[in-house]
Amino acid sequence: MMITTTLRSGSIEVIDRRCTVAPGTEPFVEVHDGFSISYVRRGSFGYRTRGESFELVAGSILVGHPGDEYTCTHDHAHADECLSFHLAAAIVEAIGDRADVWLTGGVPPLPELIVLGELAQAVVEGRSDVGLDEVGMWLTARVVDVVSGAERMRCPERALGRRRAVDAALWIDAHAHETIDLEDAATEAGLSPFHFLRVFANVLGVTPHQYLVRCRLRRAASLLAGDERSITDVALDVGFGDLSNFVRTFRRAAGVSPGRFRRAARGDRKILQDRLAARPVG
């Protein structure tokens, strides 16, 4: 088993698991050490817990309950890969801790879950600017809704919620150059991470992480247009942890690299002409 931790915070830990067990290997008993939601993105395997057996294929969800023993079987030559979200008890309580949901064991591939699982994978691969912790909470909430047969109603936020969301946005903007995350902003707003995510997205139409990235991009564009510091320094100064992430995110937003954006801002009209010429007509 190859295990890579891609995110760790007080509320959620995200682990990329790539199984290397050969077909026919004798299964052994393991124990879930907490609540977890695992999205099977590739391959297949058997999962047995509390006397029930599940065959999990790409798009399936494995639901882990703390203290439950389980075994996994591998009868096929295709190695399986999962993206696992390990959740703090407080987050599970906020999202929904109904026993029937968390004792489900396995959920078959369902469109409403697959789209969020693939979004999470896109975040891991750097193809989306949504926060990985945010997607994990969305996916968990959707699993709870689907398994319990409930639908969450989107309700207008009260004045207090709207004020908290706006105040949080101002705080994020003021601290965007620092290393901050969903939990920091939620603490500042006086809400649990899940409730903060819901309120913020309902009021402002973007998630806290998306807003944070856009604050950083706005400042980066301003610096690139009128400052002499290097592109690496710009990336670090506005809050991006590394240059490659900044270049990838900036290019996705602007359609050009930071270097070409800087040259365009300094009068290289050919870059702008090329971008206009590349747009579809009609």
C-alpha positions in Angstrom: 0.0 0.0 0.0 1.3 3.4 -1.0 0.0 6.1 1.2 0.4 9.9 0.7 -1.1 12.5 3.0 -2.2 15.4 0.8 -3.8 17.5 3.5 -3.9 17.5 7.3 -5.8 19.9 9.5 -7.6 19.8 12.8 -10.9 18.9 11.1 -10.0 16.7 8.1 -7.1 14.6 6.8 -6.9 13.6 3.1 -5.0 10.5 2.2 -4.2 9.2 -1.3 -4.1 5.4 -1.2 -2.7 3.2 -3.9 -3.0 -0.5 -3.2 -0.2 -2.8 -4.4 -1.6 -6.1 -2.9 -1.5 -8.9 -5.4 -4.7 -10.9 -6.3 -5.3 -13.8 -4.1 -3.4 -12.3 -1.1 -4.8 -13.6 2.2 -7.0 -10.8 3.7 -6.3 -9.6 7.2 -8.4 -7.7 9.8 -8.0 -3.9 10.0 -9.9 -1.4 12.2 -11.2 2.0 11.3 -9.7 4.5 13.7 -12.3 7.2 12.9 -15.0 8.5 10.6 -14.0 8.4 6.9 -15.3 8.7 3.4 -13.2 7.1 0.7 -13.8 7.7 -3.0 -12.7 4.8 -5.3 -11.2 6.4 -8.3 -9.7 3.4 -10.0 -9.7 -0.4 -9.8 -11.9 -2.6 -7.6 -11.8 -4.5 -4.3 -14.0 -6.4 -1.9 -14.9 -4.9 1.4 -16.4 -6.8 4.3 -17.5 -5.4 7.6 -20.1 -6.3 10.3 -21.1 -9.4 8.3 -21.8 -7.6 5.1 -19.8 -7.7 1.8 -19.5 -5.0 -0.8 -17.8 -5.0 -4.2 -16.4 -1.5 -4.7 -15.5 -0.3 -8.2 -14.5 3.1 -9.6 -17.0 5.7 -8.4 -18.0 3.7 -5.3 -17.8 5.2 -1.8 -16.4 3.3 1.3 -17.9 4.7 4.5 -15.7 4.1 7.6 -17.0 4.0 11.1 -14.7 4.3 14.2 -14.0 1.0 15.8 -15.4 -1.2 13.1 -13.3 -4.1 12.0 -13.0 -4.9 8.3 -11.2 -6.9 5.6 -10.4 -6.1 2.0 -10.0 -8.7 -0.7 -8.3 -8.3 -4.1 -9.5 -10.8 -6.6 -8.6 -8.8 -9.7 -5.3 -7.8 -11.3 -6.3 -4.1 -11.5 -4.8 -2.2 -8.5 -7.2 0.0 -6.7 -6.8 3.7 -5.8 -8.8 5.7 -3.3 -8.9 9.3 -2.1 -9.8 9.1 1.6 -11.2 11.9 3.8 -10.7 11.2 7.5 -13.1 13.5 9.5 -13.0 14.8 13.0 -16.0 13.8 15.2 -17.0 17.5 15.5 -17.3 17.8 11.7 -19.3 14.6 11.4 -21.7 15.9 14.1 -22.1 19.2 12.2 -22.7 17.5 8.9 -24.9 14.7 10.2 -23.9 11.8 12.5 -26.9 9.5 12.0 -25.8 5.9 12.8 -27.6 4.4 9.8 -25.5 6.6 7.5 -22.1 5.8 9.1 -22.8 2.1 9.3 -23.6 1.9 5.6 -20.3 0.3 4.7 -20.3 0.9 1.0 -22.2 3.1 -1.5 -22.4 2.1 -5.2 -21.3 4.5 -7.9 -23.9 7.3 -8.0 -23.8 10.4 -10.3 -24.3 12.9 -7.5 -21.3 11.4 -5.6 -19.0 10.7 -8.6 -19.0 14.4 -9.7 -17.7 15.5 -6.3 -15.2 12.6 -6.1 -13.8 13.7 -9.4 -13.8 17.3 -8.3 -11.7 16.3 -5.3 -9.3 14.4 -7.6 -9.0 17.6 -9.8 -8.1 19.6 -6.7 -5.3 17.1 -5.8 -4.0 17.3 -9.4 -4.0 21.1 -9.3 -6.8 21.5 -11.9 -9.3 23.3 -9.6 -9.0 26.2 -7.1 -11.5 24.8 -4.7 -10.1 23.8 -1.3 -9.6 20.1 -0.8 -11.0 20.3 2.7 -14.1 22.1 1.2 -14.7 19.3 -1.3 -14.3 16.7 1.4 -17.0 18.3 3.4 -19.3 18.7 0.4 -18.7 15.0 -0.5 -19.4 13.9 3.0 -22.6 16.0 3.2 -23.8 14.6 -0.1 -23.1 11.0 1.1 -25.1 11.7 4.2 -28.0 13.2 2.1 -28.0 10.3 -0.4 -27.8 7.5 2.2 -30.4 9.1 4.5 -32.7 10.1 1.6 -32.7 13.7 2.7 -32.1 16.8 0.7 -30.5 20.0 2.1 -32.6 23.1 1.5 -30.7 26.2 0.5 -32.1 28.9 2.8 -31.5 32.6 2.7 -29.0 33.5 5.3 -30.1 35.8 8.2 -28.5 39.2 8.7 -26.0 37.8 11.2 -24.9 35.1 8.8 -24.5 37.6 6.0 -22.5 40.0 8.2 -20.2 37.1 9.3 -19.6 36.1 5.7 -18.7 39.6 4.6 -16.5 40.2 7.7 -14.8 36.9 7.0 -14.2 37.9 3.3 -12.6 41.2 4.5 -10.4 39.2 7.0 -9.4 36.8 4.2 -8.5 39.7 1.9 -6.4 41.3 4.6 -4.5 38.1 5.4 -4.4 36.5 2.0 -0.6 36.8 1.9 -0.3 34.6 5.0 -0.7 30.8 5.4 -4.4 30.6 6.3 -7.0 27.9 5.7 -10.7 27.2 6.2 -10.3 26.5 9.9 -8.6 29.9 10.5 -11.3 31.8 8.7 -14.1 29.8 10.4 -12.5 30.5 13.8 -12.4 34.2 13.0 -16.1 34.0 12.1 -17.0 32.1 15.2 -18.5 29.1 13.3 -17.6 25.5 12.8 -15.7 24.9 9.5 -18.7 23.2 7.9 -21.3 25.8 8.9 -18.8 28.6 7.9 -18.3 27.0 4.5 -22.1 26.8 3.9 -22.8 30.4 5.1 -19.9 31.9 3.1 -20.8 30.1 -0.1 -24.5 30.9 0.2 -23.8 34.6 0.8 -20.9 35.3 -1.6 -21.3 32.6 -4.2 -17.8 31.3 -3.9 -16.1 29.1 -1.3 -13.6 30.6 1.2 -10.7 29.0 -0.6 -11.8 30.2 -4.0 -12.1 33.7 -2.6 -8.6 33.4 -1.0 -7.1 32.3 -4.3 -8.7 35.2 -6.1 -7.5 37.7 -3.6 -4.0 36.4 -4.2 -4.4 36.5 -8.0 -5.7 40.1 -7.8 -2.6 41.2 -5.9 -0.3 39.2 -8.1 -1.8 40.9 -11.2 -1.3 44.3 -9.7 2.3 43.6 -8.8 3.1 42.0 -12.2 1.7 45.1 -13.9 3.7 47.7 -11.9 6.4 46.2 -9.8 10.0 45.1 -10.6 10.2 42.1 -8.2 10.7 38.7 -9.8 7.8 36.4 -10.6 9.0 34.0 -7.9 9.0 36.8 -5.3 5.5 37.9 -6.5 4.2 34.4 -6.0 5.6 34.1 -2.5 4.7 37.6 -1.5 1.0 37.2 -2.3 0.7 33.9 -0.5 1.3 31.1 -3.0 3.4 28.4 -1.5 5.4 27.6 -4.6 6.1 29.0 -8.0 4.6 26.1 -10.1 1.3 26.3 -8.3 1.2 30.1 -8.9 2.1 29.8 -12.6 -0.5 27.1 -13.1 -3.3 29.0 -11.2 -2.5 32.3 -12.9 -2.4 30.8 -16.4 -5.8 29.1 -15.7 -7.3 32.5 -14.6 -5.6 34.9 -17.1 -5.1 32.6 -20.1 -1.4 33.6 -20.3 1.6 32.9 -18.1 2.6 35.5 -15.5 5.6 36.5 -17.6 3.5 37.1 -20.7 1.0 39.0 -18.6 3.8 41.3 -17.3 5.0 41.9 -20.9 1.4 42.7 -22.0 1.0 45.1 -19.1 4.2 46.9 -20.2 3.0 47.5 -23.7 3.5 44.3 -25.6 0.3 44.6 -27.7 1.0 41.5 -29.7 0.2 39.3 -26.7 -3.2 40.9 -26.4 -3.8 40.7 -30.1 -2.9 37.0 -30.1 -5.3 36.4 -27.2 -8.1 38.2 -29.1 -7.4 36.4 -32.3 -7.6 33.1 -30.5 -11.2 33.7 -29.2 -14.0 31.8 -31.0 -16.1 33.9 -33.3 -19.9 33.8 -33.0 
